[in-house]
Amino acid sequence: MAVYVKDLIRISHNWVDTHTCDVTTRGWILRLLINITASVVYPPLDDSCPSTTMASLSEEVLLVLKKVRQRKQDGTLYLMAERIAWGPEGKDRFTVSHLYSDIRCQKISPDGKAKIQLQLVLHTGESSTFHFSNDSSALTDREAAKDLLQQLLPKFKKKANKELEEKNRMLQEDPVLFQLYKDLVVSQVISAEEFWANRMSTTNTENTLSDKKQDVGISAAFLADIRPQTDGCNGLRYNLTPDIIESIFRTYPAVQQKYGENVPHNLTEKEFWTRFFQSHYFHRDRISTGALDIFSECAKQDEKGLKSMVVQGVKNPLVNLLSLEDKTIEEGYGFSAAASTSNPNRTGKENSNSAIIKRFNHHSAMILAAGSRRGDAPNDQASETSSTDGNSRDSDLFQPPIKKVKLQEAIDYLDLQREDGPKTVALNLKKSDRYAHGPVPLESQKYTTSQDIINSITCIRHEMANYVPNLAQVLTSSAVSSAIAALSPGGVLMQTGTQQAINQMVPSEVQGELKHLYIAAGELLRHFWTCFPVNSPFLEEKVVKMRSNLERFQMTKLRPFQEKVQRQYLSANITGHLEEMLQTAYNKLHAWQTRRMMRKI
Amino acid sequence: MSGDRYELNLLVIVMDVNPIWWGQQAQREPEFTLSKCLDAVMVMGNSHMAMTTTNRLAVISSHFQDSHFLYPCKNWTGGDGAWDGTMDEAPYCGDGKYELLSVANNVVAEEMKRVMSTTEMKGNSTDTLLAGSLAKALCCILLQKIVTFFSAGQEMKSRILVIKTAEDCARQYMNFMNVIFAAQKQNILIDACVLDSDSGLLQQACDITGGLYLKIPQKIALAQYLLWVFLPDLEQRPQLVLPPPVHVDYRAACFCHRNLIEIGYVCSVCLSIFCNFSPICTTCETAFKIQLPQMMKSKKKKLKQSI
């Protein structure tokens, strides 16, 4: 027999509510009551047991179920405010205790089975099974437990903290980010909030965009999709799903009206639909028979609606529907001229044809209207004449100015227009020869007098007049060897070439490490430099904190790496640039601090 | 002799023969004069032609008067087949040298003598017409490319080697840049061997076209430098350890003083560069305003009053 402790508590709450007004006293009294009721249910505690003791709970006990077996042991199941626990018969302590937040889901044994069981599956994958063995009330016990769990579990579900999920996703998707996270946050160079401070803002906007879902429209063939199946003996079986019912209601508000009127007062749902399908309203030849049919009114309403739509017409002034007619050239070309629709003596066949066509048109118009009617459905339920179909929306759009624009567009041709380029200001250059002057100083550094010039020219002329090519004597060996020395690696002319590429100096693991160091340093430096200009006390603190972060990074990451590289690869100085960047940051901070001191003085 | 297996390679050597500089050089350093330089250039040319039979050579002298083709030359009376080695009357050289080489040497020497003998100082310009020589070199290359393409159906690779002595002339800047970009478009390398002072224009030329720039410490070893650094052609260069590229100074010069500046003011109308702010651009006479910080203080005062 289940003891509903929560009922007891409810009663006591009511008593307290009616008898006290002071909040603190009330709380105290409530606590007391809960403890009293708890101690009534549980025997007094045994100090010797190390596992979870019952009275250490000042939790509310919501449900107690006796004769629940777990692992072939008899016991009692307790459902509390934050967890579920089971203790064996006669003992004071719980052997099994699970917090609701740890439980992923619950499962029950199917109805037909002899054993009535409830299984709890945890997030870790473990599961505990409870077997309700009370002969009389096992099923009700189980149902009670299940219902209570169903209410409680959702509250405690690890609130899939969207942010946490987002962060995890980002870390998993981007290995560089993950590495940076590991380098900085895990090794405690920087705190996690700072790390995520700049990154989360970009992701939130993306989330909101994807939240907007599109509404599903109505399939045009929803009535045709209800394919009747023959029942075997001259009957038809229609399968109606809630989707189809919803489509019918959205498309034909009249039917929804009738439904609201008749169900569940006059007819059951089944009967309503049977009548619906039987009615001539539904069938092809909608010839109105008698007034017995509840749907005959619908037919009349539909006719009225259709007529009103036709009267409304198409408001787009640029579309002239009335000019579309079946025009014939002459008689005798397969069509007879007398085809006026107002002819009262139409044959029956023509009548039914026009009826079908009318129904199709109406059906399509109603589907379109239902799609666009979403927002104002409650208002327009009553009146079908205000059918907000595509036409009326058109009519709203085709106000006079838009009509004018459309007409203007139709008659404007780009070619016919005069070319009116944008008005420009003429460029008026006074000293345009400045552009032609190269990046060479105006005054040449060497001055040659005319005498020098004459001398040089005569000298050269003289020399060239006596010139005989002497190719065998063009080089001396000493000159050559010094030239070769200058051109060899390490020589005078090859100095800058010794900056080897890093991939020739160190192996790829070291290069990878250096890359990670650069990324981490870049991130820290970014935090540092965004603090400038220092406008607020928060930024002041942050800047000092960043400096300590940088120093810590230098100590813990950069120096050991450098030493390792220098030990193994001797002369390679691959961290020089990083050190330079850090030093620049320190210098900037120092300069800022001294400036602040000066200002204070 | 179509030389199907080998590509045609044309080397155009542009030599700066400014008589004023060379005259002064002869007085400064008598062991390295124009004669020696010419010898070194001839050695380089011979080596180039000796590498494969499909290599071609052209030599242009760059003077302050004009630019002149030393080789191949129309003036030479030995027939006009100077480039494919066939000639009517081969001058007897006496040392069993490959005739093409001896012809080339002779032609170059003759032409140089002629150029120097006709040197006259007219006007004031003493600047070498380097831009013009380069333009002539480009034209020659283009012409040869077309001729070989249509006659032998072969592609031709070409490069220009500039041996520079005098200083840059600022007035040729625009032409120079045009030549450089034209060479880049045509995939023609411009190499530079500089004897005296660094030339920013040639540095840019080498950087843009992908050639080598070298300033030689010892002029008397010119031939060695030429053979070591400038003789290999484009495909062979990556496999050799050659002097690394020079850091090029691409800074712009301000229009007022011609100083090289890194940060300056640019007129948004005519794009002229200045080192100091002036309210009127002197090139296009547009007036500019700069917001002065005093405006901020007056705004603050206004706010205070309104409260």
Interface residues (C-beta under 8 A of the other chain):
Chain A: V425 L427 N428 L429 K430 K431 S432 R434 Y435 A436 H437 G438 P439 V440 P441 L442 S444 Q445 K446 T448 D452 I453 I454 N455 S456 I457 T458 C459 I460 R461 E463 M464 A465 Y467 V468 P469 N470 L471 Q473 V474 L475 T476 A479 V480 S482 A483 I484 A486 L487 P489 V492 L493 M494 T496 G497
Chain B: P19 I20 W21 W22 G23 Q24 A26 Q27 T33 L34 S35 K36 L38 D39 A40 M42 V43 N46 N105 V108 A109 M112 K113 M116 S117 T119 M121 T126 E167 D168 C169 A170 R171 Q172 Y173 M174 F176 M177 G200 L201 L214 P217 Q218 I220 A221 A223 Q224 Y225 W228 V229 V241 P243 P244 H247 D249 R251 A252 A253 F255 H257 R258 N259 L260 V269 C270 S272 T282 T283 C284 E285
